[in-house]
Amino acid sequence: MLHQKQMLIHATSLLIVIYLSLCWGKLEDYEFQEIDPPVMTKPRFTLPPGLAERFAEGIRKKVDARVNKHLYKSEDVVTNRFTVFPSDPPLVLCRCWESKKFPLCDGAHRAHNERNKDNIGPAIISASNKHNLYMNDTSGNETNVAHANENWDSDDKKKK
């Protein structure tokens, strides 16, 4: 949105400069009476009617700013929660919103990348031993990630 506004401002200022340079004669070429401020002369050349509007119309075309175009449209905010256990394979999540198995990735980002000249890929989440050790050290007692996730889930249910 900001980029469109900047382009519109630049295009408008460019049109004003072109209009003033083409349309108004040099004021020093004309003799003026002692009037303060000086009176403007008639334009030498005018732009065709509607040229500025047609030029700005191309800049003002509405662009669909939505990232999510077809998934979970009935919900205000789309959120998904996953519990990752150390024995689970990596969890591959979609970041292009094109996946038919959303929120899991099905490789739709490849077509998205070709179509939009983008380089987006999936988010890959996996449990690591370092994470497990951190969870064990910070919990105060010997526990595992599954137990910690159950505690987090129960805390969220209490808040609701």
N, C-alpha and C positions, 0 to 999 in steps of 0.2 A: 504494500500500500504506500509506504514511504517512497519507494523507488518511482512509482507512478506519479506521485505528487511532484517529486523533483523533476521528472521528465516534462511534466506539464508546465512547471514554472520556467524551465529552460526553453521550451518550445515557445511559450508566450513571450518571453523576453526577446528571443530571436526574431519572432514576427514583428514585434514593436520596433526593433532596430532596423530590420529590413524596410518596414513601412516608412519609418522616419527618414531613412537615407534615400529611398526612392521617391517618396511623395512630396517632400517639402524642399523647395529651392533654398539655396544658401541665402541666409538673411542679409548678409553683407552685400549681396548683389543688388539689393533694392534700396531705394532712398526712402527713408521714413521721415515723417514729421517728428517733431520733438514731443513724442508721447512716451510716457513711462507707465507700464511696460510696453515694449514694442508690439505692434499688431502682427499676427502671423499672416503669411501670404497664402494664396490658394495653392493646393497641391498641383504639381506638374503631372504626376502619374498616379493612378490609384490601382490598388489590387482588385482583381475580379471579385465580385460579391460572393461571399461564402467560402473563399479560399482558406481563410484562417479557421473557420469552423470545420471544414473538411480535414484540414491538417491536424487540428486538435482532436477530432473525433477518433482518429486512429490511435492516439495516445490514450484516450479515455475509455477504450474498450474494457468492459468488465472482465476481470479474470477471476475464476473460481478459486478462492483462497482456501477452501476446505481441503484438508488432507484426507479425512475419512469421507469417502463419497458414497459408500453403500453398506457399511457394516454397523450394526447396533444403532440404528437411527432413532429408536424410541428412547434411548437413554441419554441423559444430559452429559455425563462424562463416562467414557469407557475406561474401566480399570479391570485388570485381571491379576489374580494372586496365584502363585505357584509355590509349592514346597519342593525343594530339591534335596534329595538324600544323597549321601556319598556314593551309594552303589548305583544310582540312576545314571543313564547316559546323559550327555549334555542336552540341555533344553534349547532349542533353536526357535527364536521368536521373530516374527515379521516386523519390519520397520517401514515398509513401503505401503501398507494398508491394502495391497492388491491380492493378498493370499485368500484362497477359497476356504482354507482351514484356519483362518485368523482366530486367535493370536499366534498360532504356530505357523512357521514358514513352510511354504510348499515350492519355493523357487520362483515365485511370480516376479521377484525383483529383477530377474534377468531381462524379462520382456520390458519391465518398467525402465530399466537402465538404457536399453536400446532405444526405446521410444522417446525418452526425455533427456538423453545424453547425460545420465546421472551415474553415480557410482555407489549407490546405497546397497547395503548387504544386511544379512540378518544379525540379530543380537544373540550371541551364544552364551548361555549361562550354565555353569557346571560347578559342582561342589568340589572344593579342594581340601587337602589335608591341612593346609595352613588355616583355612576358614574354620575347620572342625576344631583345631587346637585353640584358635581364638575364642570360639564359642565356649569351649570347656574352661579356659582360663578366666573368662569374664563372668561366668555364671556363679562362681563361688563354690560349686560342688561338681562332682563328676556327672556330666550329662552329655547328650549327643545332640546333633543338629535337629533330628526329628523331634526330640523332646522340647527343644527350644522353640521350634516352629509351632508346636502344639500350644505352648504357653502364649506365644504371640497371637495365635488365632483366638484363644480363649479371652485374651485381654481385649481384642477388637470386638468380640461378641458382648463383653461386659459394657463397653462404651455405648453400644447401640441400645 
